[in-house]
Amino acid sequence: MGSEQLRPKVAFLDPTITYSVSKFQTACGSVDIMSHLFDTGYFTFNNDLALLDSFMEAQLRIIIEFTPVAMEQPGNFDARAILMWSSALALNGLMQGGKKVVSSCHRMEHELSGYYDITHGLGLAILTPRWMKYILNEQTAAKFYQFGVNVFGIDPSLEKTMVAEKALKCFQISSSRPWGCKVH
């Protein structure tokens, strides 16, 4: 469901109102932010725009870095502000840059959480790594290579497929175990 009429004209972002958000919901929210970046621009495989890709990669790196900080120090203004700002950027359409929106994981996850009554971000933590593995092939390997090198710092001299597989593993680890989204 999406419409310009549903988008606010202005939003006042105050990280202090997120201080009481639990560790679990903070982790789930961060997975949701990352998934929005993947769905609305990064893993669309069309109209590649290097500037937007670099901007999304920076957001992904900073989300991975500051989510544990926000979880362990709920009153850390900077960590909460970074997550809030990243969320706004991931959702406001700026990251699309003319790319076709795919929303694969979000569409599947809404069905999952509607039926099983689980938190949206947890559903995304379950689905996203599996979706990534499913779509990884010769045509998509270059994007996963880029993701692995630029987001997780994987050695670029490794074979493209190996970097892609390591990137999937790094994402699964960063979006589940350390943050408390227990995914089996």
Secondary structure, DSSP 8 states (H G I E B T S, - for coil): ---GGGS-S-----GGGGTTS-HHHHHHHHHHHHHHHHHHTGGG-SS--HHHHHHHHHHHHHHHHHHHHHHH-TT-HHHHHHHHHHHHHHHSSGGGTT-----HHHHHHHHHHHHH---HHHHHHHHHHHHHHHH-STTTHHHHHHHHHHHH---TTS-HHHHHHHHHHHHHHHTSGGGT----
